[in-house]
Amino acid sequence: MSADAPEQKNTGRPAETEVPLPDDEALAAAKKKVEEIDARYEPGARETVVLPGSDGTVSGTAFDDYVDDEGNLKKPEPEKDS
């Protein structure tokens, strides 16, 4: 370090770097994905079931496509790319 350079302190944090902004195509793709996720979780979009013995509490409610008729978890089907 030269005598003219200001002294830098080590704060233990990494130096801040610039993050590139996403292009319009990436933003459009992200927006479409968010709309798909929002539609999937829209109230009433998927059937729900109450698990036996839970008295209908929130923790005892599941999406119908995740449990079988006896309340056992089903393996989720892989999502298909559109």
C-alpha positions as CSV (number, residue, x, y, z in Angstrom):
1,M,0.0,0.0,0.0
2,S,1.4,3.4,-0.9
3,A,1.5,6.3,1.5
4,D,-1.1,8.2,-0.6
5,A,-3.7,5.3,-0.6
6,P,-6.4,5.5,2.1
7,E,-6.2,2.6,4.6
8,Q,-8.9,-0.1,4.1
9,K,-10.4,-1.9,7.0
10,N,-11.1,-5.6,6.8
11,T,-14.7,-6.0,8.0
12,G,-14.9,-9.7,7.4
13,R,-17.6,-9.2,4.8
14,P,-17.0,-9.9,1.1
15,A,-16.7,-6.9,-1.1
16,E,-19.9,-5.8,-2.7
17,T,-20.1,-6.7,-6.4
18,E,-22.5,-5.5,-9.1
19,V,-25.2,-7.9,-9.9
20,P,-26.2,-8.0,-13.6
21,L,-29.8,-7.1,-14.3
22,P,-31.9,-9.8,-16.0
23,D,-32.9,-9.2,-19.6
24,D,-36.5,-8.8,-20.8
25,E,-36.6,-12.5,-21.8
26,A,-35.6,-13.7,-18.4
27,L,-38.1,-11.3,-16.7
28,A,-40.9,-12.6,-19.0
29,A,-40.1,-16.2,-18.2
30,A,-40.0,-15.5,-14.5
31,K,-43.3,-13.7,-14.6
32,K,-44.9,-16.6,-16.5
33,K,-43.6,-19.1,-13.9
34,V,-45.0,-17.0,-11.0
35,E,-48.4,-16.9,-12.7
36,E,-48.3,-20.7,-13.0
37,I,-47.5,-21.0,-9.3
38,D,-50.1,-18.5,-8.3
39,A,-52.8,-20.3,-10.3
40,R,-51.8,-23.6,-8.7
41,Y,-52.3,-22.2,-5.2
42,E,-55.4,-20.2,-6.0
43,P,-58.1,-21.0,-3.3
44,G,-60.2,-23.8,-4.7
45,A,-57.8,-24.7,-7.5
46,R,-57.0,-28.0,-5.9
47,E,-59.1,-30.3,-3.8
48,T,-58.2,-30.7,-0.1
49,V,-58.9,-33.5,2.3
50,V,-58.9,-33.6,6.1
51,L,-56.6,-36.2,7.6
52,P,-58.3,-38.6,10.0
53,G,-57.8,-37.6,13.6
54,S,-56.8,-34.0,12.9
55,D,-60.2,-32.5,13.5
56,G,-59.8,-30.3,10.4
57,T,-56.9,-28.2,11.8
58,V,-54.7,-26.5,9.2
59,S,-51.9,-28.9,9.9
60,G,-54.3,-31.8,9.2
61,T,-55.4,-30.5,5.8
62,A,-53.6,-31.6,2.7
63,F,-53.9,-31.2,-1.0
64,D,-55.8,-34.2,-2.3
65,D,-53.2,-35.1,-4.9
66,Y,-50.6,-35.6,-2.1
67,V,-52.4,-38.2,0.1
68,D,-54.3,-41.4,-0.7
69,D,-57.7,-42.4,0.7
70,E,-56.1,-43.6,4.0
71,G,-54.1,-40.4,4.6
72,N,-50.7,-41.8,3.4
73,L,-48.5,-39.5,1.4
74,K,-48.3,-40.2,-2.3
75,K,-45.1,-39.8,-4.2
76,P,-45.5,-36.5,-6.2
77,E,-45.6,-36.9,-10.0
78,P,-42.7,-35.1,-11.7
79,E,-43.8,-31.8,-13.2
80,K,-43.9,-31.7,-17.0
81,D,-42.3,-28.8,-18.8
82,S,-44.7,-26.9,-21.0
